[in-house]
Amino acid sequence: MKQTSSWPKTAPFLVLFASTFVSSRLYAQTDVPDVTQLAGLIRWSGVLVSIGVVVGASLVVRIISDLAARLSKRFASNRPLINKIESALRFLVFVAAGGIALGLSLRLDPTALALIGGTLAVALGFAMRDLVAAFLAGVTIMFDRPFQVGDRVTYGGAYGDITKIGLRSVQMLTLEQAVVTIPNNKVLTDVTASGNYGALEMQVPMDFYIGRDQDARLAAELVREACLASPYIFLTEPVPVEAKQVILQEYVALVLKARPHVFDYQYEKAFETDVHLRVLEAFRNRGIMPPTILHRTLGTELPHFREGAATLGGD
């Protein structure tokens, strides 16, 4: 007769379940910090002082911004340098205020660090990873300087001036007076084109189209003279004018590209408008015509071109 044990056959599974349950409870008790213990890490008196530190830092930043704005108006030629100093000071004030507030508000001793560690640290790390990434990217921007405060840049289809480089984001003011906020970590992964890169003057390319049967040399000289006559021209740099034949829709044209420099990038659009009006007047006075459709006819003599219906202002 076969003897049977009084110990159930499911006993190993019960033991495994019990050990797993007990170990998980112990792990939860050791990894999840007690709320009361976490509350004990906060220095409530330091929190009040930290609020005063943050308010004081905000006032200091406002004073720095106002002073920089006044100095920029008074010393316009040194505006890029003033913007750089203002950006660096703002960044340092924010970093210093954040460090002081953190030190005053928390008791960061070895016991506190051990208590904060574990599950809470992982949770905070996931919650703040984007903020930390943006902060580190801001530090990289300040030292690597893909652009500077005051630069006129193109980013993600937006075109305007960099007005602020903060701990979390970069602010751009477009020419339509719209504020574009760009996270710092996005700036480092995308391509940004700077038109002046810390300088006050900036190249302003302009295109002018004429018919391919017009006097191209005379037109190029008129464009150059219009650029040099503008009050916004930066005379230190040359004014090259390039010529190229292009096909615009159904007709052939000659494009003249001028590359003058404006003495202050803030007057870019005013410079463009002034030069275009001067060129239009000069072309009208000298008989330089816009592009037209040209038809080729074949006869007994050499092929020649005959002007046909004009697509821009012609008959």
C-alpha positions in Angstrom: 0.0 0.0 0.0 1.4 3.4 -1.0 1.9 5.9 1.8 0.7 9.4 1.2 2.1 12.4 2.9 -0.1 14.8 4.8 1.8 17.8 3.1 -0.3 19.0 0.1 1.1 18.7 -3.4 0.5 22.4 -3.9 2.7 23.3 -1.0 5.7 24.3 -3.1 3.6 26.8 -5.1 2.1 28.2 -1.9 5.6 28.7 -0.4 6.8 30.3 -3.6 3.7 32.7 -3.6 4.2 33.5 0.0 7.9 34.3 -0.4 7.2 36.4 -3.4 4.5 38.4 -1.6 6.6 38.9 1.5 9.7 40.0 -0.6 7.6 42.4 -2.7 6.1 44.0 0.5 9.6 44.4 1.9 10.9 45.9 -1.3 8.0 48.3 -1.4 8.6 49.3 2.2 12.3 49.9 1.5 11.9 51.7 -1.8 8.9 53.9 -1.3 9.8 56.7 1.1 7.4 57.6 3.8 5.5 60.9 3.1 6.1 62.1 6.6 9.8 61.5 6.3 9.8 63.4 3.0 8.0 66.3 4.6 10.7 66.3 7.2 13.3 67.0 4.5 11.7 70.4 3.7 12.9 73.4 5.6 9.7 75.4 5.8 11.5 78.5 7.0 13.9 78.2 4.1 11.0 77.9 1.6 9.9 81.4 2.6 13.4 82.7 2.2 13.6 80.9 -1.2 10.5 82.8 -2.4 12.2 86.0 -1.5 15.3 84.9 -3.4 13.3 84.1 -6.5 11.5 87.4 -6.4 14.8 89.2 -5.9 16.3 87.4 -8.8 13.3 88.4 -11.0 13.8 92.0 -10.1 17.5 91.8 -10.8 16.8 90.3 -14.2 14.3 93.1 -15.0 16.8 95.7 -14.0 19.5 94.1 -16.2 17.0 94.0 -19.1 16.0 97.7 -18.7 19.6 98.8 -18.4 20.6 96.8 -21.5 17.7 98.3 -23.5 18.8 101.8 -22.5 22.5 101.1 -23.3 21.5 99.6 -26.6 19.7 102.8 -27.6 22.5 105.0 -26.5 25.3 102.9 -27.9 23.7 101.4 -31.0 27.0 100.3 -32.6 27.7 98.1 -29.5 24.2 96.6 -29.3 25.4 93.0 -30.1 28.0 93.1 -27.3 25.4 94.5 -24.9 23.0 91.7 -25.8 25.6 89.1 -25.2 26.4 90.4 -21.7 22.7 90.7 -20.8 22.1 87.1 -21.9 25.0 85.8 -19.8 24.0 87.8 -16.7 20.4 86.6 -16.9 21.5 83.0 -17.2 23.9 83.3 -14.2 21.3 85.0 -12.1 18.7 82.3 -12.8 21.2 79.5 -12.1 22.4 81.1 -8.9 18.9 81.8 -7.6 17.8 78.2 -8.4 20.8 76.7 -6.5 20.3 79.0 -3.5 16.6 78.3 -3.3 17.2 74.5 -3.5 19.8 74.6 -0.8 17.6 76.7 1.5 14.5 74.6 1.0 15.8 71.1 1.4 18.0 69.3 3.9 20.4 67.5 1.5 22.4 65.4 4.0 23.4 61.7 3.3 20.3 60.4 5.1 18.0 62.7 3.0 19.7 61.6 -0.2 19.3 57.9 0.7 15.6 58.6 1.5 15.0 60.4 -1.7 16.7 57.7 -3.7 15.0 54.7 -5.2 11.6 54.8 -6.6 11.0 58.5 -6.0 14.3 59.4 -7.7 13.3 57.3 -10.7 9.8 59.0 -10.8 11.3 62.4 -10.6 13.8 61.6 -13.2 11.2 60.6 -15.7 9.0 63.6 -14.8 11.9 66.1 -15.2 13.9 64.5 -18.0 12.7 67.1 -20.5 13.3 70.0 -18.2 16.8 68.7 -17.4 17.6 68.1 -21.1 16.4 71.6 -21.9 18.6 73.1 -19.1 21.7 71.2 -20.3 20.9 72.3 -23.8 20.7 75.9 -22.6 24.2 75.6 -21.0 25.5 74.1 -24.3 24.0 77.0 -26.3 25.6 79.6 -24.0 29.1 78.0 -24.5 28.8 76.5 -28.0 26.9 79.6 -29.4 25.2 78.4 -32.5 23.6 81.8 -32.4 23.5 84.8 -29.9 21.0 87.1 -28.5 20.4 89.8 -31.2 21.0 87.5 -34.1 18.5 87.4 -37.0 18.0 83.7 -37.6 15.9 81.3 -39.6 14.5 78.3 -37.7 11.7 75.9 -38.6 10.2 78.3 -41.2 10.3 81.2 -38.8 12.5 84.3 -39.4 13.3 86.9 -36.7 15.5 88.1 -33.9 16.7 86.0 -30.9 15.6 88.0 -27.9 16.2 85.6 -25.1 18.2 82.5 -24.2 16.7 81.1 -21.0 17.2 78.0 -18.9 14.4 76.1 -20.7 13.8 77.8 -24.1 14.9 80.3 -26.6 12.6 83.2 -27.7 12.5 84.6 -31.2 10.6 87.8 -32.2 9.6 87.5 -35.9 9.3 90.4 -38.2 5.5 90.2 -37.8 6.0 90.8 -34.1 5.1 87.2 -33.1 7.0 85.6 -30.2 8.2 82.1 -31.1 9.3 79.9 -28.1 11.7 77.1 -29.0 12.8 74.4 -26.4 16.6 74.4 -26.0 16.9 70.7 -26.7 15.1 71.2 -30.1 17.5 73.9 -31.1 20.5 71.6 -30.9 18.9 68.9 -33.1 17.7 71.2 -35.9 19.5 73.5 -38.3 19.5 77.2 -37.5 20.8 79.8 -40.0 22.1 83.1 -38.6 22.2 86.1 -40.8 24.6 88.3 -38.8 26.0 86.1 -36.0 26.8 88.7 -33.4 27.5 91.5 -35.9 25.4 94.7 -36.4 25.6 94.7 -40.2 24.1 92.0 -42.4 24.0 91.0 -46.0 20.6 91.5 -47.7 20.3 89.6 -51.0 17.9 91.1 -53.5 16.6 89.8 -56.9 15.7 91.9 -59.9 14.3 90.4 -63.1 14.7 91.9 -66.6 14.1 90.7 -70.1 16.9 88.7 -71.7 17.0 91.1 -74.6 17.7 94.1 -72.4 21.0 95.8 -71.6 22.2 93.6 -68.7 25.4 95.5 -68.0 23.5 98.8 -67.8 20.8 97.2 -65.5 23.5 95.7 -63.2 25.1 99.1 -62.9 21.8 100.7 -62.1 21.1 98.1 -59.4 24.6 98.7 -57.9 24.1 102.5 -57.9 20.7 102.2 -56.2 22.2 100.1 -53.4 25.1 102.6 -52.9 22.7 105.5 -52.9 20.5 104.1 -50.1 21.0 105.7 -46.6 20.9 102.1 -45.1 23.9 100.8 -47.0 27.0 99.6 -45.1 29.7 101.0 -47.3 32.6 99.0 -45.8 31.5 95.9 -47.7 31.4 95.6 -51.5 28.2 95.5 -53.5 28.4 92.5 -55.9 25.7 92.1 -58.6 25.4 88.6 -60.1 23.6 87.8 -63.4 21.9 84.5 -64.3 19.5 83.4 -67.0 16.5 81.6 -65.6 13.2 80.2 -66.8 10.1 81.7 -65.1 7.0 79.7 -65.9 6.7 80.0 -69.7 9.3 82.7 -70.4 13.1 83.2 -70.1 14.4 86.0 -67.9 17.6 87.4 -66.6 17.9 87.7 -62.8 20.2 90.2 -61.3 21.1 89.3 -57.6 22.6 92.1 -55.6 24.3 91.3 -52.3 24.7 94.6 -50.3 25.0 94.9 -46.6 22.7 96.9 -44.3 24.5 98.9 -41.6 22.0 97.6 -39.0 20.0 94.4 -39.4 16.9 96.0 -37.8 16.6 98.1 -41.0 16.6 95.1 -43.3 13.1 95.5 -44.7 13.4 99.3 -45.0 16.7 98.8 -46.9 15.0 96.3 -49.3 12.1 98.7 -49.9 14.3 101.7 -50.5 16.6 99.9 -53.0 13.7 98.3 -54.9 11.9 101.7 -55.4 15.2 103.2 -56.6 15.8 100.4 -59.1 12.2 100.6 -60.4 12.6 104.3 -61.0 16.0 103.9 -62.6 14.8 101.1 -64.9 11.8 103.2 -66.0 14.0 106.2 -66.8 16.5 104.2 -68.8 14.0 102.0 -70.6 15.0 98.6 -69.0 12.0 96.4 -69.5 10.7 93.4 -67.4 10.8 89.8 -68.8 8.6 89.0 -71.8 7.8 86.0 -74.0 10.2 85.9 -76.9 9.4 84.0 -80.1 12.0 82.6 -82.5 11.2 82.8 -86.2 13.0 81.0 -89.0 13.6 82.6 -92.4 16.2 82.8 -95.1 18.4 84.9 -93.0 20.0 84.1 -89.6 17.5 83.2 -86.8 16.5 86.2 -84.8 14.2 86.9 -81.9 11.1 88.9 -82.1 9.4 90.3 -79.0 5.9 88.9 -78.6 3.2 89.3 -76.0 4.5 90.6 -72.7 3.7 88.7 -69.5 4.6 91.6 -67.2 3.2 94.9 -68.2 3.5 94.4 -72.0 0.9 94.4 -74.7 
